[in-house]
Amino acid sequence: MGYAEQLFDLTDRVVLITGGSRGLGREMAFAAARCGADVVIASRNMDNCVAAAAEVEAATGRSAMPYQVHVGRWDQLDGLVEATYARFGKVDTLINNAGMSPLYDKLTDVTEKLFDSVVNLNLKGPFRLSALVGEKMMAAGRGSIINVSSTGSLRPGADIIPYAAAKAGLNAMTEGLARAFAPTVRVNTLMAGPFLTDISKAWNLEAATHNPFGHLALQRAGDPPEIVGAALFLASDASSFTTGSIVRADGGIP
């Protein structure tokens, strides 16, 4: 095993990923398994979880457990944690990746139900899951929690205000959890910019008269595999002296 392989090695570790059946979560699940980890792929759609888990196992030879859960529903998260520990006996890395940002035309179209659902999935669920898993990590003497945020938390547009507010709360929560679980458990934010996942199909990029990503230093959106390097850094011992931080993979926001 070469130096870089040792640095990012996840052999026999267990990585739990919410929103892990598609998009950036799916990329991170495959990456963790390719570095030797067993993975738990959790999302609301069980069929998607099962399919992704089967693909991970076939491609990497590692174990992948599918689990259906709505991260925004507090009472479902205990079951996810219990099932994971029953199967694998531990969680080495928790990646709070599940999220959503429903479209709306004007602010008065944002109902209380929509607002609450956005906050529940993007902030409340990650808090509860981090609390449950973080305490077990502390008892085990090690662990890494990665909260997947968005550059919208720093540069909120008018069309993502509830989402941006929830992700800004996630950024703040990262710093608090890093202190709460110190010194044995590291907690960091992985802040993503625009990526061309299935969600980006709703952006209607073909109607743009100019480069919609021209404001970014790299002047383009990211391809999903480009999230992997930052995720593996935070999941592995390569980031052993990194906690309470924000690692940006955003193409260079202004």
C-alpha positions in Angstrom: 0.0 0.0 0.0 1.4 3.3 -1.1 1.6 6.5 1.1 -1.5 8.1 -0.3 -3.4 4.8 0.0 -2.5 4.5 3.6 -3.4 8.1 4.3 -7.0 7.7 2.9 -7.4 4.0 3.9 -10.8 3.1 5.2 -10.4 -0.6 5.4 -12.9 -2.3 7.7 -14.4 1.0 8.7 -18.2 1.7 8.6 -19.5 4.8 6.8 -23.2 5.8 7.3 -24.5 8.1 4.5 -27.9 9.7 4.4 -29.2 10.5 1.0 -26.8 7.9 -0.1 -28.7 6.3 -3.0 -28.2 9.1 -5.6 -26.2 12.2 -6.4 -23.3 13.2 -4.3 -24.3 10.7 -1.6 -24.0 7.9 -4.0 -20.6 9.1 -5.2 -19.4 9.2 -1.6 -20.7 5.7 -0.8 -18.9 4.2 -3.8 -15.7 6.1 -2.9 -15.8 5.0 0.8 -16.3 1.4 -0.3 -13.5 1.6 -2.8 -11.2 2.7 0.0 -12.2 -0.4 2.0 -15.2 0.7 4.0 -18.5 -1.1 4.5 -21.4 1.4 3.9 -24.9 2.1 5.1 -27.0 3.7 2.3 -30.0 5.5 3.8 -32.7 7.4 2.1 -36.5 7.6 1.8 -36.7 5.4 -1.3 -35.9 1.8 -0.3 -35.8 0.6 -3.9 -33.1 3.1 -4.7 -31.2 2.2 -1.6 -31.3 -1.5 -2.5 -30.2 -0.9 -6.0 -27.3 1.4 -4.9 -26.2 -1.1 -2.2 -26.2 -4.0 -4.7 -24.1 -1.9 -7.1 -21.6 -1.0 -4.4 -21.2 -4.6 -3.3 -20.8 -5.8 -6.9 -18.2 -3.1 -7.8 -16.1 -3.1 -4.6 -16.7 -6.4 -2.7 -17.6 -4.5 0.5 -20.8 -4.8 2.4 -23.5 -2.3 1.8 -26.7 -2.1 3.9 -29.7 -0.3 2.5 -32.0 1.4 4.9 -35.2 3.3 4.4 -35.5 6.4 6.5 -36.9 9.9 6.4 -34.1 12.0 8.0 -36.5 14.8 8.7 -38.5 12.6 11.1 -36.9 12.5 14.5 -38.5 9.3 15.6 -37.1 7.3 12.6 -33.5 8.0 13.4 -33.1 5.8 16.4 -34.1 2.8 14.2 -31.4 3.7 11.7 -28.7 3.9 14.3 -29.9 0.7 16.0 -30.0 -1.3 12.7 -26.5 0.0 11.8 -24.9 -1.0 15.1 -26.8 -4.4 15.0 -25.3 -5.1 11.6 -21.8 -3.7 11.9 -21.2 -2.9 15.6 -19.9 0.6 14.9 -20.0 3.7 12.8 -16.6 5.3 12.0 -17.9 8.1 9.7 -21.4 9.6 9.6 -22.1 11.7 6.5 -25.2 13.9 6.9 -25.9 14.4 3.2 -29.7 14.2 2.8 -31.2 17.5 1.9 -33.8 19.3 -0.3 -34.7 22.8 -1.5 -38.2 22.9 -2.9 -38.9 25.5 -5.6 -41.3 28.4 -5.1 -42.2 31.4 -7.1 -42.5 34.0 -4.3 -41.9 34.1 -0.6 -45.6 34.1 0.3 -45.9 30.7 -1.6 -43.7 29.2 1.2 -46.1 27.5 3.5 -45.4 26.6 7.1 -45.4 22.9 6.1 -42.8 23.5 3.4 -40.6 25.6 5.7 -40.7 23.1 8.4 -40.0 20.2 6.1 -36.9 21.9 4.8 -35.6 22.7 8.2 -36.4 19.2 9.5 -34.5 17.5 6.8 -31.5 19.8 6.5 -31.0 20.7 10.1 -33.1 19.0 12.7 -32.4 15.5 11.4 -28.7 15.9 11.2 -28.6 17.2 14.7 -30.5 14.2 16.1 -28.5 11.7 14.1 -25.2 13.4 15.1 -26.2 13.3 18.7 -27.1 9.6 18.6 -24.0 8.5 16.6 -21.7 11.0 18.2 -22.2 9.7 21.7 -21.4 6.2 20.5 -18.3 7.4 18.7 -17.1 9.1 21.9 -17.6 5.8 23.8 -15.6 4.0 21.1 -12.9 6.7 21.3 -12.9 7.8 17.6 -15.1 9.0 14.8 -15.7 11.6 12.1 -19.0 13.4 11.3 -19.4 15.2 8.0 -22.2 17.7 7.5 -22.8 18.4 3.9 -23.8 22.0 3.5 -24.1 24.4 0.6 -22.6 27.6 -0.6 -26.2 28.9 -0.4 -25.6 29.2 3.3 -23.0 31.9 2.6 -24.5 33.4 -0.5 -28.3 32.8 -0.3 -30.4 33.6 -3.3 -34.0 34.7 -3.1 -35.2 31.3 -4.3 -33.5 29.2 -1.6 -34.1 31.2 1.6 -35.4 28.4 3.9 -32.8 26.0 2.6 -30.0 28.5 3.0 -31.1 29.3 6.5 -31.1 25.6 7.4 -27.7 25.1 5.9 -26.3 28.1 7.7 -27.6 26.5 10.9 -25.9 23.3 9.9 -22.6 25.2 9.6 -23.0 26.6 13.1 -24.0 23.2 14.4 -20.8 21.7 13.1 -18.7 24.0 15.3 -20.8 23.3 18.3 -20.7 19.5 17.8 -16.9 19.6 17.2 -16.5 21.0 20.7 -19.2 18.8 22.3 -17.6 15.6 21.0 -13.9 16.7 21.4 -11.3 15.5 21.5 -12.0 12.1 20.1 -14.6 12.8 17.4 -14.0 15.2 14.6 -17.0 17.2 13.1 -16.6 19.1 9.9 -18.7 20.8 7.2 -18.3 19.8 3.6 -19.7 22.8 1.7 -20.7 22.0 -1.9 -21.3 24.4 -4.7 -23.3 23.6 -7.8 -23.0 20.0 -9.0 -24.5 18.4 -12.1 -26.5 15.7 -10.3 -30.1 14.6 -11.1 -31.3 17.6 -9.0 -29.6 20.0 -11.5 -32.1 18.9 -14.2 -34.6 21.3 -12.7 -32.3 24.3 -13.3 -33.2 24.7 -16.9 -29.7 25.6 -18.0 -30.5 25.4 -21.7 -32.6 28.6 -21.3 -29.6 30.6 -20.0 -28.3 33.3 -22.3 -24.9 33.3 -20.6 -22.8 31.0 -18.6 -24.8 30.5 -15.4 -21.6 29.5 -13.6 -19.5 32.4 -14.9 -19.4 33.9 -11.4 -17.4 31.0 -10.2 -13.6 31.0 -10.5 -13.7 27.7 -12.4 -16.7 29.0 -14.5 -18.5 25.7 -14.4 -20.5 23.3 -12.2 -18.9 20.3 -10.7 -19.2 16.7 -11.8 -20.4 14.5 -9.0 -17.1 12.5 -8.7 -15.4 15.8 -7.9 -16.9 15.7 -4.4 -15.0 12.6 -3.6 -11.5 14.0 -2.7 -12.9 16.3 -0.1 -15.2 13.7 1.4 -12.4 11.1 1.7 -10.1 13.7 3.3 -12.7 14.3 6.0 -13.7 10.7 6.5 -10.2 9.4 6.8 -7.2 9.9 9.0 -5.8 12.4 6.4 -7.9 15.0 8.3 -6.8 13.9 11.8 -6.1 17.6 12.9 -9.2 19.0 11.2 -12.3 19.7 13.2 -15.0 22.4 13.4 -14.0 23.5 9.9 -15.7 24.2 6.6 -14.1 22.5 3.6 -15.4 24.0 0.4 -15.8 22.2 -2.9 -17.6 25.0 -4.8 -15.7 26.0 -7.9 -14.5 29.2 -6.3 -17.5 31.3 -5.2 -17.0 35.1 -5.2 
